[in-house]
Amino acid sequence: MTTASIPLPRPVSAIGRVPTWLLPLAVIVFAYAGIPLFASDYLYDAILAPFLALSLAAVGLNILTGYAGQVSLGSAAFMAVGAYAAYNFNLRVEGLPLLASIVFAGLIASAVGVVFGLPSLRLKGFYLAVSTLAAQFFVQWTLTKFSWFSNYNPSGVIDAPALGYVFEGPHGRYLFSLSVVVALTVFAARLVKTQTGRNFIAVRDNETAAKISGVPVLHTKLLAFAISSFIIGVAGVLWAFAYLRTVEPHGFNLDRSFQILFIIIIGGLATIRGAFLGAALIVVLPLVLSRAGTFLFGSYFDSGVLDMSQRILVGALIIVFLIAEPDGLAALGNRIARRLRLRSPTN
């Protein structure tokens, strides 16, 4: 072989040399050490708390819908199961640590998710979505009908227990939520890269081919429901304990399920970071539009008109974005990164 025939290594751009794990690590470090330097109580309570809870719920739903291809409209129901289960474990089991209550609540939500995931063994697509919709109404009816779940409160409202001295106050609740979200997100990110994650994708792409290649389709579907419901159930605990602090069954209504579904569609299916990008858009954009509308038109229209206009505008922006980028914000970020690599002077 001559020297001229030896292929030269392709130059690697500065962006290309950055390890894939470095950016998530930098974000985590900034979330723990950077945000507390400037964050106010309003930022913690009104933006970061719902953002973290919804992001975690979206991570759970993305495992089920994005990776495993099983459509679900019962996310809010599994959040409610997690919240009320953690409340009852903490209330009725003396001496049980709060973290253990949250884990057990996630397991209860996982079991409920498997029960309502059984129709996935026979149904697909729209029909499966309708069957999971039954979970939404059944769970909400159960929590309202049987007052035992709310410690015999006739309205079904529960008050969140204290998270502990270390996690008191807006900053403490933020750190508690952040730690739970980081732990479960790392678990989900590693899971989708294992054989289990590949089985999820195989079932999503072609069930028949997956079965022929040796993938246990029925087991894989139920496992996807179990893992997804566990994560969503823990997200419900964060929503109730770290964000709202007081919650009722109707707070986990169908609108919440659609909100989580929109988050993964906007952020990008089958991508972990898409859950966070979509949640950021869903949480922050309405607040920005609300502030802008009040500032510009507050003296001309009442709050009801402004609120309805904000909802219409958010919906219109989502439709426009999905037309322009149907693969979500994660795909848009990938496209921007590729263009930056191409423009890098080392390429």
Helices and strands as residue ranges (DSSP letters): G 3-5, H 22-29, I 30-34, G 35-37, H 41-42, I 43-48, H 49-61, I 62-67, H 75-92, H 98-117, G 118-121, H 125-145, G 147-150, E 158-159, G 165-167, H 169-191, H 195-205, H 207-212, H 217-238, I 239-244, E 246-247, G 249-251, H 254-267, H 272-297, H 303-324, H 328-343
